[in-house]
Amino acid sequence: MAIIRPEITDLELSGITRIALEGFSIPDTVPLWFGESDLDTPDFINQAAKDALDRGMTKYNYARGHMPLRDALKTYLDKLYAIDLDPDRITVPGSTMLSVYMSMMALVEKGDEIIMISPFWPNALSAVQMIGATAVDVRLEEQDGQWFLDMEKIKSAVTPKTKAIYINTPSNPTGWVMSGEQQKEMLALSRQKGFGIISDEVYHRNLYDGSTVAPSFMEIASDEDPVFIVNGFSKAWAMTGWRLGWMITPAGMADQMAVFSECMNTGATAFIQYGGVAALEEGEDFLARFNARCMQNREMVMDIIGGHSRVHLLEPKGAFYAFPKVEMKSSGLDLARGILHSEHVGVAAGYTFGPGNENYLRLCYAISPERLEPALRKIANYLDRNDI
Ligand SMILES: Cc1ncc(COP(=O)(O)O)c(C=O)c1O
């Protein structure tokens, strides 16, 4: 194996996939491990993709995305953020994950440092590792019952090797939402120190304070700032299996992004892009219903899990995960395994979300309340009965 790059041979399964692989073979397991609901993609989205398939949308096209989807994205984003986006900044290369990786490849090289606000989604760290860059962890604080980013910690983490910062807001796994004020501070710092920003906004519509969208770097970055904004269809419109996302890059990169996208996936799958158009144009009612369900579920999690005597749980402000810290003698991985094998409920082990999270679990609360409630009660009962 010596011939294969160590950046690849060193990769390990995440604490999400490890548990899921164990759980797939256990019948009737309630999966709270992945970031998705049990809802099917809405019919009107499926129908738009089927129609496109019937119209022969199965061929090569411009690798930055089909025109109807890029037009729909411009209309959607302009309205959502009250901006006038340069359409040449939009690329649809494939999934959101691919957009995260491409943004990192655009900004960071082997040996560079990238600041990662933690707890973070483990695949973002794997992307850094595959490039051979070094992730510098800056952990959110717990302050006044909320997750909080201390900008002074970011300033002290910046070195001459810092090329970028990866920010995921609203955050998986904590539900932290970065304020518009902090985004302005971060942008000012990036301009002063000369590093790029990768803003992963895939949960931009999953919020619980009544606002329609989370504060975004879309609203404040100028066309020239080295800011890459990544987003996608998975989380707002129940489209995780579609592998469809978009990225907004600095201006003046249209040709380069076409080549880059061509070499990654030659753009997203042709006909599914029309499902994306339907989601953007007609998806608001579905989203409102989905968010209402998640809001109800969030209360249930705060009550059943957050109310347990061994658990410390901060209320998530966005996305659809709970990230409880559990008093334990062993580790989050042992606990997740115990819950899986004894209760048939699958949760992710905290260690995988970055250093300092070994005593945490992550659970996704987007599934139907009828399935969620008994699963949460089983976790609570397990904690009552097992002092591990
Ligand atoms: C923070 C974050 N970014 C990106 C993604 C990837 O999204 P997609 O499945 O659309 O590629 C996820 C998926 O869980 C995520 O949690």
The ligand as a Tripos MOL2 file, in Angstrom:
@<TRIPOS>MOLECULE
LIG
   16    16     1     0     0
SMALL
NO_CHARGES

@<TRIPOS>ATOM
      1 C1        -22.5990   20.5380    7.5080 C.3       1 LIG1
      2 C2        -22.8750   19.7180    6.3110 C.ar      1 LIG1
      3 N1        -22.3800   20.1060    5.1340 N.ar      1 LIG1
      4 C3        -22.5880   19.3970    4.0120 C.ar      1 LIG1
      5 C4        -23.3270   18.2450    4.0510 C.ar      1 LIG1
      6 C5        -23.4670   17.4400    2.7990 C.3       1 LIG1
      7 O1        -24.6810   17.6150    2.2030 O.3       1 LIG1
      8 P1        -25.0740   16.7440    0.9270 P.3       1 LIG1
      9 O2        -25.5900   15.4580    1.4480 O.co2     1 LIG1
     10 O3        -26.1060   17.5780    0.2640 O.co2     1 LIG1
     11 O4        -23.8460   16.5660    0.1100 O.co2     1 LIG1
     12 C6        -23.8700   17.7980    5.2580 C.ar      1 LIG1
     13 C7        -24.6310   16.5310    5.3310 C.2       1 LIG1
     14 O5        -24.9270   16.0070    6.3620 O.2       1 LIG1
     15 C8        -23.6470   18.5640    6.4130 C.ar      1 LIG1
     16 O6        -24.1360   18.1980    7.6090 O.3       1 LIG1
@<TRIPOS>BOND
     1     1     2 1
     2     2     3 ar
     3     2    15 ar
     4     3     4 ar
     5     4     5 ar
     6     5     6 1
     7     5    12 ar
     8     6     7 1
     9     7     8 1
    10     8     9 2
    11     8    10 1
    12     8    11 1
    13    12    13 1
    14    12    15 ar
    15    13    14 2
    16    15    16 1
@<TRIPOS>SUBSTRUCTURE
     1 LIG1         1 GROUP 0 **** ****
